[in-house]
């Protein structure tokens, strides 16, 4: 493995045209590659607006198979640009069985595998349990030509167990493709606190595990066709190093972010903060239970 590699995040807004979103995402991957990225990640469910704002069985038509349109497009883009790509999709696994997934494609165009989102939310305007079956592949890491990476998805970000298990599989960077933002009526009262909580938990995963964390979000104010307040996605994609320092970040518009994953930095932080060494794995019985009542 090289002593370092560079990661790229494609922060983008989504239109209602899946083909146009694929085209723009491919362009973002190429831009990231030109900026030096070797592994590039797209936002969660990049092919469409965030459809989980409502429950509508007709929206299952947005799902795609693996292999399918995204894997075909990004296998070509990965090979042409010489970068690995994390492609988050609405996966149709079988008739009536769907997942919120991330496909990992290497710089050769080879499909390395996929991760299926483990934690599925159900909140106002985030009705994901209607659409997605919880993942059944566990927490995974993938060996790209650049380095070993892991990927989780959005709601997974609030669970330290997922970050820990992915790090324990040897991932040097945890990617979190995300679709997170404000309910407009909450923005004035809670906006700053919500976004800071999101940044803090991600930085905490980096610190606790001695890894890099790369978070890529979508942007734009999306409203469902029938109207309503919708959701305002806040962008703010960023990369944090193993000390929790934010080393690259985006604003609230469309942007490509590139940052270096320095394995010597990981080595230094883990030597001085040997959290993995000092874990009391003999004392964690019960962590697999819902609640210790």
Secondary structure, DSSP 8 states (H G I E B T S, - for coil): --SEEEEEEEEB---S-HHHHHHHHHHHHHHHHHTT-SEEEE-TTTTSS-GGGS--GGGGGG-B-SSSHHHHHHHHHHHHHT-EEEEEEEEEEETTEEEEEEEEE-TTS-EEEEEE------BTTB-GGGT-----S-S-EEE-SS-EEEEEEGGGGG-HHHHHHHHHTT-SEEEEE---EEEHHHHHHHHHHHHHHHHHHHHHHHHHHT-EEEEE-BEEEE--TT-S--EEEE---EEE-TT--EEEE--SSSEEEEEEEEHHHHHHHHHHS-TTTT--TTS-TTTTSS---
